[in-house]
Amino acid sequence: MGKLPHSRDLRLGRFSQAEQIYLLTLVSKDRSAAFGNFSAARQVVKTMHQASVASVAETLAFVVMPDHVHWLLRLLGTVSLGEAVRLFKAKVSLVLGYSAWQRGFHDHALRRDEDLVSVARYIVANSVRAGLVRRIGDYPHWDATWLD
């Protein structure tokens, strides 16, 4: 059986590039349902749209699940991906009043041939696949630039 990855192993080979689009998965501390209540999930959404976060990353799509967040973003300026994620996680934890996040995050830099709308639809449909709702529109904690 192979060695299980550690958060430091996820950083190996990570390269941040301005204007690159990334799909991120951020997990709650101990995989708890930290965002399972409406108020906590809305705080995550609100923080994602705050000017300080929006100045380093353009949010293209996201879904806030009870124990994780999927976030499709375009990295802006000279801030690294790690710095952008640290800023977001710190602000969420500050507004919630507790450390909400597991260390590290998973990232995937999208290639030019990947269809952004399809990726966004996959992200927002996460609540349906998880059995939380029957229709995407019934889940309140998502948004996507291209979808209504």
Secondary structure, 3 states (H helix, E strand, C coil): CCCCCCHHHHHCCCCCCCCCEEEEEEEEHHHCCCCCCHHHHHHHHHHHHCHHHHCCEEEEEEEECCCEEEEEEEECCCCCHHHHHHHHHHHHHHHHCCCCECCCCEEEECCCCCCHHHHHHHHHCHHHHCCCCCCHHHCCCEEECCCC
